[in-house]
Amino acid sequence: METINLCCDHITSPISKELHVLAVDDSNIDRKVIERLLKVSSFKVTVVDSGSRALQYLGLEEDNNSSQFDDLKVNLIMTDYSMPGMTGFELLKKIKNSSTLKEIPVVIMSSENILTRIDSCLEEGAEDYLLKPVKLSDVRRLKDSILKSEGAEIRRIQSHKRKRNNDRLPSSVACHDLSVPPPSPQQPTPKLARL
């Protein structure tokens, strides 16, 4: 049986890792509901009760408490819109203005269906605006969206690495092992598994 060795780096499936959500809500009951929905959907969840605590967790405020979380990557932030002190909208703006965190998707949750508020959040960079009570179907849709975007990011990185490797190697070496002759025109080309 003939095999072809591709010169590609090992690809880690985004599905193989647990996605981490930072949930922000000043209501204890709402925090418990969203935490439960996220855990049922196989998310790793961290809950905090305010925008300022979220910023500490993310390391955006000078605080020694944030250093213990440096190794935990956050894949999604879900925040209530109406909170005392710092609203979810203000938290969204701080995250989107941060050079290190602006790529993290932020979802705003609110029990108020106010179109101007929804438009403002989406224009500021929110991934979505969910009406409370948040449903399991909302959480599953968000998970699918995150996995799709993370998969696209992995494919972009892999494509960039392959291009870099191909630029360094002669074209006859870049994509196959030289010990395997290329298929003749009469033979069908073997199909390769998609990345």
C-alpha positions as CSV (number, residue, x, y, z in Angstrom):
1,M,0.0,0.0,0.0
2,E,1.4,3.4,-1.0
3,T,1.5,6.2,1.5
4,I,2.2,9.9,1.2
5,N,3.8,11.8,4.0
6,L,2.6,15.3,4.2
7,C,4.8,18.0,5.7
8,C,2.3,19.4,8.0
9,D,2.4,20.3,11.7
10,H,0.2,18.3,14.1
11,I,-3.3,19.8,14.2
12,T,-5.1,20.0,17.4
13,S,-8.9,19.8,17.0
14,P,-10.7,22.7,18.7
15,I,-13.3,20.2,19.8
16,S,-10.7,18.3,21.8
17,K,-10.2,21.1,24.3
18,E,-12.6,22.4,26.9
19,L,-13.8,25.9,26.0
20,H,-13.6,28.4,28.9
21,V,-16.3,31.0,29.5
22,L,-16.1,34.0,31.9
23,A,-19.7,34.7,33.0
24,V,-20.4,38.1,34.6
25,D,-23.6,38.9,36.4
26,D,-24.5,40.8,39.6
27,S,-27.5,38.5,40.2
28,N,-26.6,35.3,42.2
29,I,-29.6,33.4,40.7
30,D,-28.7,34.5,37.1
31,R,-25.1,33.5,37.7
32,K,-26.2,30.0,38.8
33,V,-28.5,29.6,35.9
34,I,-25.9,30.6,33.3
35,E,-23.2,28.5,35.0
36,R,-25.5,25.4,34.9
37,L,-26.4,25.9,31.2
38,L,-22.7,26.3,30.3
39,K,-21.6,23.3,32.3
40,V,-24.4,21.1,30.7
41,S,-22.9,22.2,27.3
42,S,-19.4,21.1,28.4
43,F,-17.9,24.5,29.0
44,K,-15.4,25.3,31.7
45,V,-17.0,28.2,33.6
46,T,-15.7,31.0,35.8
47,V,-18.3,33.3,37.3
48,V,-17.8,36.7,38.7
49,D,-20.3,39.2,40.1
50,S,-19.2,42.5,38.5
51,G,-17.4,44.1,35.6
52,S,-14.5,45.2,37.8
53,R,-14.0,41.6,39.0
54,A,-14.1,40.5,35.3
55,L,-11.3,43.0,34.5
56,Q,-9.3,41.7,37.5
57,Y,-9.7,38.2,36.3
58,L,-8.7,39.1,32.7
59,G,-5.7,41.1,34.0
60,L,-6.9,44.5,32.8
61,E,-6.7,46.1,36.2
62,E,-3.6,46.3,38.2
63,D,-4.4,43.8,40.9
64,N,-2.4,40.9,42.4
65,N,-5.4,38.6,42.4
66,S,-5.4,38.4,38.6
67,S,-2.0,36.7,38.5
68,Q,-3.4,33.3,39.6
69,F,-5.5,33.2,36.4
70,D,-2.7,34.0,33.8
71,D,-2.6,30.4,32.4
72,L,-6.4,30.2,31.8
73,K,-7.4,31.2,28.3
74,V,-10.9,32.6,28.1
75,N,-12.7,31.7,24.8
76,L,-15.9,33.7,25.5
77,I,-17.2,36.4,27.9
78,M,-20.9,36.5,28.7
79,T,-22.0,39.6,30.6
80,D,-25.2,41.0,31.9
81,Y,-26.0,44.5,30.5
82,S,-27.4,46.1,33.7
83,M,-25.0,45.9,36.6
84,P,-24.1,48.5,39.3
85,G,-20.8,50.2,39.0
86,M,-19.8,49.0,35.5
87,T,-22.4,48.0,33.0
88,G,-21.9,45.1,30.6
89,F,-21.7,47.7,27.8
90,E,-18.8,49.5,29.6
91,L,-17.1,46.1,30.1
92,L,-17.5,45.3,26.4
93,K,-15.9,48.6,25.4
94,K,-12.9,48.0,27.8
95,I,-12.4,44.5,26.4
96,K,-12.7,45.6,22.7
97,N,-10.2,48.5,23.4
98,S,-7.6,46.1,24.9
99,S,-4.9,45.0,22.4
100,T,-4.6,41.6,24.2
101,L,-8.3,40.8,24.7
102,K,-10.2,42.4,21.8
103,E,-10.4,39.1,19.9
104,I,-12.3,37.3,22.7
105,P,-16.0,37.2,21.7
106,V,-18.3,39.0,24.1
107,V,-22.0,38.2,24.5
108,I,-24.4,40.6,26.2
109,M,-27.3,39.3,28.2
110,S,-30.3,41.3,29.2
111,S,-34.0,40.9,30.1
112,E,-34.7,44.2,28.2
113,N,-35.4,44.0,24.5
114,I,-34.4,47.6,23.6
115,L,-33.4,47.9,19.9
116,T,-31.1,50.9,20.4
117,R,-29.3,49.1,23.2
118,I,-28.9,45.9,21.0
119,D,-27.6,48.0,18.1
120,S,-25.1,49.9,20.3
121,C,-23.7,46.6,21.7
122,L,-23.4,45.0,18.3
123,E,-21.8,48.1,16.8
124,E,-19.3,48.2,19.7
125,G,-18.2,44.6,18.8
126,A,-20.5,42.3,20.8
127,E,-20.8,38.8,19.2
128,D,-24.4,38.5,20.2
129,Y,-27.2,39.9,22.4
130,L,-29.2,37.3,24.3
131,L,-32.5,37.9,26.0
132,K,-32.9,36.5,29.5
133,P,-33.7,34.0,30.5
134,V,-30.9,32.5,28.5
135,K,-31.9,29.1,27.0
136,L,-29.8,25.9,26.4
137,S,-30.3,26.4,22.7
138,D,-28.7,29.9,22.9
139,V,-25.6,28.3,24.7
140,R,-25.3,25.5,22.1
141,R,-25.5,28.0,19.2
142,L,-22.7,30.1,20.9
143,K,-20.6,26.9,21.3
144,D,-21.0,26.0,17.6
145,S,-20.0,29.6,16.7
146,I,-16.9,29.5,18.9
147,L,-15.8,26.1,17.6
148,K,-16.3,27.3,14.0
149,S,-14.2,30.5,14.5
150,E,-11.5,28.6,16.5
151,G,-11.4,26.0,13.7
152,A,-11.0,28.8,11.1
153,E,-8.2,30.3,13.2
154,I,-6.4,27.0,13.4
155,R,-6.7,26.5,9.6
156,R,-5.4,30.0,9.0
157,I,-2.4,29.3,11.2
158,Q,-1.7,25.9,9.6
159,S,-2.0,27.5,6.1
160,H,0.5,30.2,7.1
161,K,2.9,27.6,8.5
162,R,2.6,25.4,5.4
163,K,3.3,28.5,3.2
164,R,6.3,29.4,5.2
165,N,7.6,25.8,5.0
166,N,7.0,25.7,1.3
167,D,8.9,28.9,0.8
168,R,11.9,27.4,2.4
169,L,11.9,24.0,0.7
170,P,12.2,23.2,-3.1
171,S,8.8,22.6,-4.5
172,S,9.6,18.9,-5.2
173,V,10.2,18.4,-1.4
174,A,7.5,20.6,0.1
175,C,4.4,18.4,-0.1
176,H,5.5,14.8,-0.4
177,D,8.2,12.3,0.6
178,L,10.7,11.8,-2.3
179,S,10.7,8.1,-1.7
180,V,7.2,7.9,-3.1
181,P,7.0,8.5,-6.8
182,P,4.3,10.9,-7.9
183,P,1.2,9.2,-9.3
184,S,1.3,8.6,-13.1
185,P,-1.3,10.4,-15.2
186,Q,-3.1,7.1,-15.9
187,Q,-3.6,6.4,-12.1
188,P,-6.1,8.3,-10.1
189,T,-4.6,10.6,-7.5
190,P,-5.1,9.2,-3.9
191,K,-7.5,11.3,-1.9
192,L,-6.1,12.9,1.2
193,A,-8.0,13.3,4.5
194,R,-9.2,16.9,5.0
195,L,-7.5,18.9,7.7
